[in-house]
Amino acid sequence: MAILSQVRDPRVRGVTVTRVEMAPDMRNATVHVSVMGTPAQEQLALRGLANSAGFLQAQIADKIETRYTPRLRFELDGGVKHSLEIARVLGSVLPSDSETDQADTDLPPDQEEDRSDP
């Protein structure tokens, strides 16, 4: 929430935290983020987050009681964009619903009966 509501850096826009990986000793945390925008905007957001890491670590220190406050490292998570790209490719390859409905209505009368049997 602190990234969304308290970080004032204008480079940090359209950022979503997808997951956080903690080191076993709890001293380091890798924060995986997704950034909506161009690759240049992604890199700007990562630099903005890296510059805001100290502030975010202080926010974490206020919320949790541990011996150490984890050092934050930000990495780009390409999973969301990869999923969107797969959906785009599939959408261009697979027939649309209207094409499928049209193909179903073009069946000869003797094949329409077969369509209802599972």
C-alpha positions as CSV (number, residue, x, y, z in Angstrom):
1,M,0.0,0.0,0.0
2,A,2.9,2.4,0.7
3,I,3.9,2.2,-3.0
4,L,0.5,3.2,-4.1
5,S,-0.3,5.8,-1.5
6,Q,2.9,7.3,0.0
7,V,5.6,7.2,-2.6
8,R,5.7,10.6,-4.3
9,D,8.2,9.8,-7.0
10,P,6.5,10.6,-10.4
11,R,8.4,7.7,-12.0
12,V,6.5,5.2,-9.8
13,R,3.2,5.0,-11.7
14,G,1.2,1.9,-12.8
15,V,3.2,-0.3,-10.4
16,T,1.6,-3.5,-9.0
17,V,3.4,-5.8,-6.5
18,T,3.0,-9.3,-7.8
19,R,4.9,-11.2,-5.1
20,V,7.7,-10.8,-2.5
21,E,10.4,-13.4,-1.8
22,M,12.1,-13.3,1.6
23,A,15.5,-14.6,2.3
24,P,15.6,-17.3,5.0
25,D,17.3,-15.0,7.4
26,M,14.7,-12.3,6.7
27,R,17.4,-9.7,6.0
28,N,16.6,-9.3,2.3
29,A,13.4,-9.2,0.3
30,T,13.0,-9.3,-3.5
31,V,9.9,-7.4,-4.5
32,H,8.6,-8.5,-7.9
33,V,6.6,-5.8,-9.6
34,S,4.6,-5.4,-12.8
35,V,4.6,-2.0,-14.5
36,M,2.1,-1.1,-17.1
37,G,3.8,0.9,-19.9
38,T,6.7,0.8,-22.3
39,P,10.0,-0.8,-21.5
40,A,11.4,2.7,-20.8
41,Q,8.6,3.4,-18.3
42,E,9.3,0.1,-16.6
43,Q,13.0,1.0,-16.2
44,L,12.1,4.4,-14.9
45,A,9.6,2.9,-12.3
46,L,12.3,0.4,-11.2
47,R,14.8,3.3,-10.7
48,G,12.1,5.2,-8.8
49,L,11.4,2.2,-6.6
50,A,15.1,1.7,-5.9
51,N,15.4,5.3,-4.8
52,S,12.4,4.9,-2.6
53,A,13.6,1.7,-1.0
54,G,14.9,3.4,2.2
55,F,11.5,5.1,2.7
56,L,9.7,1.8,2.1
57,Q,12.0,-0.1,4.5
58,A,11.2,2.5,7.2
59,Q,7.4,2.0,6.5
60,I,8.0,-1.8,6.9
61,A,9.9,-1.3,10.1
62,D,7.0,0.6,11.6
63,K,4.6,-2.2,10.8
64,I,6.5,-5.4,11.7
65,E,8.5,-6.3,14.8
66,T,11.6,-8.2,13.7
67,R,15.2,-8.1,14.6
68,Y,16.1,-6.8,11.2
69,T,14.2,-4.8,8.6
70,P,14.6,-6.5,5.3
71,R,16.6,-4.7,2.5
72,L,14.3,-4.3,-0.5
73,R,15.4,-5.1,-4.0
74,F,12.9,-4.6,-6.9
75,E,12.7,-6.8,-9.9
76,L,10.4,-6.6,-12.9
77,D,7.9,-9.5,-13.1
78,G,7.2,-10.1,-16.8
79,G,4.5,-12.7,-16.1
80,V,1.5,-10.3,-16.4
81,K,2.7,-8.8,-19.7
82,H,3.6,-12.3,-20.9
83,S,0.0,-13.5,-20.2
84,L,-1.4,-10.5,-22.0
85,E,0.8,-11.2,-25.0
86,I,-0.3,-14.9,-25.1
87,A,-4.0,-13.8,-24.9
88,R,-3.4,-11.4,-27.8
89,V,-1.7,-14.0,-30.0
90,L,-4.4,-16.6,-29.2
91,G,-7.1,-14.0,-30.0
92,S,-5.6,-13.4,-33.4
93,V,-5.3,-17.2,-34.1
94,L,-8.5,-18.6,-32.7
95,P,-11.8,-17.9,-34.4
96,S,-14.0,-15.3,-32.6
97,D,-17.4,-16.3,-31.1
98,S,-19.3,-14.7,-34.0
99,E,-17.3,-16.8,-36.5
100,T,-18.0,-20.0,-34.4
101,D,-21.7,-19.2,-34.2
102,Q,-21.8,-18.6,-38.0
103,A,-20.0,-21.9,-38.6
104,D,-22.6,-23.8,-36.4
105,T,-25.5,-22.4,-38.4
106,D,-24.0,-23.4,-41.7
107,L,-24.2,-27.1,-41.0
108,P,-26.4,-29.2,-43.3
109,P,-29.6,-30.5,-41.7
110,D,-28.4,-34.1,-41.3
111,Q,-25.4,-32.9,-39.3
112,E,-27.4,-30.7,-36.9
113,E,-28.7,-33.7,-35.1
114,D,-25.1,-35.0,-34.4
115,R,-24.3,-31.7,-32.7
116,S,-26.8,-32.3,-29.9
117,D,-25.4,-35.7,-29.0
118,P,-22.6,-35.5,-26.4
